[in-house]
Amino acid sequence: MGLVATYLDAAATTRVDPRVAEVVLHWMTEDFGNAGSRTHEYGSRAKRAVQRARQYLASTFNADVDELIFTSGATESNNIALLGLAPYGEESGRRHIITSAIEHKAVIEPLQHLQSRGFDVDFIEPGPTGRVSSAAVMDRLRPDTLLVSLMHVNNETGVVQPVVELAEQLRDTPTFFHVDAAQGYGKLTQDLTAPIDLISVSGHKIGAPKGVGMLVTRQTEDLDDLPLQPIMYGGGQERELRPGTLPVPLIMGLEEAAKIFHREREVWFKAAAELRSRLLSALGKTQFRLNGDQDHVVPHILNLSFEGVNAEALIVALKEQVAVATGSACTSASYTPSHVLTAMGLPKEAAKNGLRLSWFPSQTGDLDIDALVSTIAGFQSSRA
C-alpha cells in the first residue's frame, strides 16, 4: 500500500526519478560488468560508461575529468576532503581551519575529530540571517590557515552562503577552500564553477539513488594535485583516494539525474517558487516566524517557527497530511534544539521548534495547502 501523506522533506532526500531508475536497472541487470575488469567486454563497457559519466559530471563544474572522483555521497566526500588534508596540515604546520557553526554534522564532526588531533578550528556563528559573511571568514584568515570549509546551501534554512564571493577572495591565498554542496548542486550549479578547491555532492538530493556522490578536487597553480591522503585503503580506484569497486549502476543514475535536472532546471525553479509563494500566502492565517535571510534562499526550503507550538507535536498532528521534519535527517532523532537555529541566535523555544518544509515540485503530488494550513491554525489555536 502506498504512503498517503504528501512528501515535503526533499531536503532529506528525493524519490528516484523513474527515468533514472530505468537507467540504474539497465546497468544492474544487463550491462552489469565491473569497471575494473579489463579482460572482457562486460568490464570494458562498464569502464567506458563510467568515463563518459565522469566527463559529463566534471563539465558541470567546469572541471577536468581527472578532477572528479566518485564516492558514496557528500558525507564521505566531506571526510576525504577534511581528513585527507590533515597530514599536509600537520607536515606544513598549518593547523588552522575556518568553518561555520551551521555546517552539516558531516562537516562538523570530522572537524571536531581534527580538533582532538591538535587543529585549531574556528566555528563562525552567522547571526540571525543564517548567512555567514565572507568578511567574517577573511577577518579570521591567518598565515597558518590550512582550509576554509563553508556549505553552499544550508540544509535546514535553505540560506545560500557566499561561496562564489569567498572563492574569489581566497584564490590568491594559500588557503584551500572546501564547499559542501549537497543541497546546492543542480539547483545553483553555476556557483560551483567558481575557483573552489574541493566540492562535495550527494546524488539523492536531485532524483538520483542514495549511495552515490562526488568529490571535485581541483588542481592548483602551485601543486599538480591537492595534497590529499586517502582515509581508506584497499584498491587503487579513484586516483588512490577512494578504494572499492565502482558502483556503475549508481554512477550512471547520477549522470542521468544531473542531465535531467540540467534540462528541466528552469521549470523546476518556477514550480518550486510558485509553491513557496502559495504556502506563505496561505500561512498568513497562522502566527509564525521565517528563519533565515529570505533575500538569499533557495525556493524549495522553508524553515518556520510557529508561535506557542511544539514542532514535534505538530508533526504528529500533520502526519496523515504531510511528511515534514524539524531539521537535518541526520540529527532530527535527537529531539534537541537545532544547532543551526541556535547558532543563528534564535530563542531556545524557537530553535527547538523550527519546522522545515522542503519540496521537489514533481514529487509533491496533490498537496492540499488549505487543508494543511487549516490543521496548523487549528493546532496553534488549541495551544493558545
N, C-alpha and C positions, 0 to 999 in steps of 0.2 A: 504494500500500500504506500502511495506517495505521501510526502510530507505536505501538510496543509498550510502552514504559516508562510507568509511572503518573506523571502530572504533579503534581509537588509544588513548583512555582515560581510560585504565583499572586501573590506579591508583585511579581514582574516583570511579569506580565500574565495575564489570564484569557482563556479561549476566549469568543468572542462567543456570547451566548445565542441559540439558534435562533429564539426569538420576536423577538429584537432584529434578527437577520439578515433576517427576513421583512419587518420594517418598513423597514429600510435598503434592501432590494431594491425595495420598492414606490416609495420616493422616488427611487430611481436610474433606474427603468425606466418608471414610469407618470406619477406627478406629479413630473416631472423639472425643473420650471421654476427659473429663477434668482430668488431672493427679492428681488433688486434691480431686476427688470424690472417696470415699472409700467404698461405699455401693453396687457397682455393677461392672460387668466385664468390661464395657466400660472404666471406670476410672482406674481399675486395669491394664488393658492392656496398657493404656497410661502411667501410672506411671512406669511400668516395662520397657517400651521402653525408657523413659527418663533416667532411671537409667542405662540402657545399654549404651546409648549415652554419658552420663556423664562419665562413666567408660572409654570408649574408648577415648574420647577427653582429659580427665585428663592424660591418659597414654602418649599422645603426648608431654606432658610437663614433664614426669616422676613425676607427681604429684599424690597425693592421691585423691580418688574420692570425698572426702568431702572438698577438697581444691578448687573446681571449682564451680562457680555459673554462671547461665545463665543470660544474660542481653539483652538489645535491640541493643547492639553494643558497639564499643570502646568508643564512646563519653560518654555513660552512665557509662561504666566501669571506665573510667578516673575520672569521677566525684565522683563515690563511693570511689575510691582509695584515691583521693586527699582530698576531703571534708570530707570523712569518718574518716580520720586520724586526722583531725584538733582538735577535742575535746581532744584527747590524747595529742597532742602537747601543747594545752593550759594548760591542767592539769599538765603536766610534766615540763612545762617551756621550751620546745624545740620548738621554733618558727622559726627556720631557715630552709629554703628549697633551694636546688640547682637544677637548670634545665638549659635548653639551650634556646637561643633566636630563634632557628629554629624549636621548637616544633609546632605541630598542634594546632590550636586555641582551640581544645577540652581539651588541657592541659594548654595553656597559660591563657585562660580566667578564669577557676577555680582558678588558682594560683593568678591571679590579684584580684579575689574576696578575697582570703585569705590575700593578702596584705592589703586590706581595713579593715581586722579584726586584723591587727597588726602583721602579719607574715612578716619576712624578707626574700625576695626571690631573689636569685642570678640568673640572666639570662646570661649564658655564651655565648659569641659570638665565633663561631668556626673558623673564618678566612676564607680565600679563598678556602680552601679544602672542606668546608662544613662538616667537621668531628671534633667533639668535642673530645679532648684528655682526656683520663682517668686521666692524671696528672693534668690537669686543674680543674677537679672535685675534686680530692683528696686534692689539694692545698687549696681549699675553705672549706674543712671539719672543723667543729667546735664542741665543746662539746655539743652545743645546736642544732646541725643539726638533724632535725627530718627525713628528706626524701631527696633522690635524685631521680629525675624523668627525664629519658632520653629515647627518642624514639629509636626503633630498626632500622628502615629504614626510611629515610626522604622521605616524600610523594611527594616532588617537584623535588628533585635531584636524588633520589634513592641511596644516600650515606648511607652505613651501618655504624652505630655507634658502638663503642667498648663496647657493653653491657656485653659480656662474661668476658672480662678483668676487667671491673668495678665491676661486680658481685663478682668476686673472691677477689678483693681488699676490698670490703665493707663487706664481710661476717663476719669478725671478729670485726666489729664495731657495735654500737647500732643503726646506721642509717638504715632506711628502704630504699629499692630500688624498684622503680616502672618503668616499661617499657611499653610504648605504642607500641604494636606490630601489629598494624592494617595492615601495609604494609609488615611485615616480616613473619607472621605466614603462615605456609605451604611451603613458599619458603626456609626459613632458620630456620626451626623448631628446629633443633638440638641446636641452640644458646639458645633457650628458656628453655632448660633443666638445664641451669646454675642456681646457687642459687639466683634467683631473687624473691623478696618477693611478688610483685604484677605485674601481666601481663594483659594487656587489648587487646582484639581481636574483630574484626568485621568479620562476615561471608561473606559479599558480595564482598570481595576482592579475594575470591578463588572459585567463582561459586556457592555460597550459596545465599539464599534470603536476601534482605535488611531487617533490623529489628531484627536481632539476633546476639548475640556475647557472649563473655565470659569474666569473670574476675577470674584469678587464685590468690588465697590468701593463700600463703604457711604458714604452721605453723613454728614457730621459736623455737629455743632451750630454750629461756628464757620465752616465752609465749606460752601457748597452741594454741592460735589463735591470729592473728593480731588484734590489738586494734581498729578495725573499728566500727564506729557507722553508723546506717542507715541514709540516707538523704531523704528517703521517708517512709511513713508508710501506713499500710492498709492490713495487711495479715501476715503472718509469713513465707511465702515461701522463699526459697533460704537463709537458715540459718538466717532468720530475717534481712538480709541485703538488700534484694530486694523483695518488695511485688508485688503481682499481679499474675494472672493466667498464668501458664507457656504456652508459645506458642508451643505446642507439634509439629505441622507440621514444624515450622521453626527450632526447635531443631533437629528434625530428618533430615531435609535438611542439616543443618550444619554438622551433623555427616557424612552423605553421601558425602558431598563435601570434607570434610577432608580426608575420606578414598580414594576417587578418586585421590585427589592431592598426597596423600602419594604413591599410586601405580604408578602414572604417572609422578612423580616429575622429574626424570632424563630426560625423553623425553621432558617435558615442558622446563627445563633449556636449553637443547641443542637447541630446536627450538627458544627460546627467544634470546639466544646468537647469533644464526645464523642470525636472523632478524636484530639484533643490528649491526652486522658486515656489512651486506648488506646496511643498511641505512647509516652508517658512510662512507662507501666507496663511495656510490653514492653522498652523500652530499659534497664530495670533490670538486664538481663543484660550490659550493657556498662559501661564506665567513661567518664563524660562530665561536663562542667560545663554548666549552663544559663547563658547570658549574658543579663543584663538583669533588671530588677526584675519578678519574676513576680507581684507584687501589683498591678501596673499594666501589663497587657499585653493585646493583642487575642488572641482564641482561636485564630487561624489561622496564626500565625507562631511558629516555634521556632528559636532560634539556639543551637547546641551546639558545643562543642569536645571531641572525643574524645581521650582521653589517649594520647599517643605516635603519633597518626595524622596523616598529611599529608592535608588536606582534598581537594586536587586529585587525589591518587592514589585516595582513597576514592570520589570522584565517578566516576572512570573505572571502578572496580570495580562501582559501582552502576548504570552507565548502561543496562544491559538491564532493570533493575527500576524505577528511579525517575529522574525529571528533577529535580535539585536544584541549588542554587547556593551559592557561598561568600559572596555578598553582593549588592550592587546590580548589576542588569543593565547599568548604565551604566559600571561600573568594574571588573567582575569579570574582564575580559580582561587586566587589567594584572598579575595574579598578585602583588600586593603586599599587605602586611598591611592588613586593613580599617581605614580611618580612623575608623570608628565604634568598633570594639572597642579600637583604640589609644587613642582619646580617653577611653575608659572605664577606662584604666589596666591593661588585661589584659597579662600577659606576652607577649612578642613571638611566641612559638610559638602561644599560644592565639589571639592576634589574627590571626595569619596563617592559622590553620586552623579558623576558625569556619565552621560549616556551617549554612546556612539551609534549613529545610523550611517551606514555606508552601502552603496549600491553599484551594481553593474547593470546599466539600463535594460539590456536584453534579458536579464535574469530576475527581474522583479515581478514578473507575472502581472496579475490583475490586482495591483495594490489599491486598496480602498482607503484613500487618505482621510476622507471624512470620518469613517468608522474608527480608524486609528487615533485620530485626534480626539474624537468623542470619548474613547476609552481613557486616554491620557487625562483629559479635562475632568472626567468623572472621578478618576482615581485621585487627582490632585485636590478636587473639592472635598472629597471624603476625608482627606488628611488635614484639611484647613481647620 
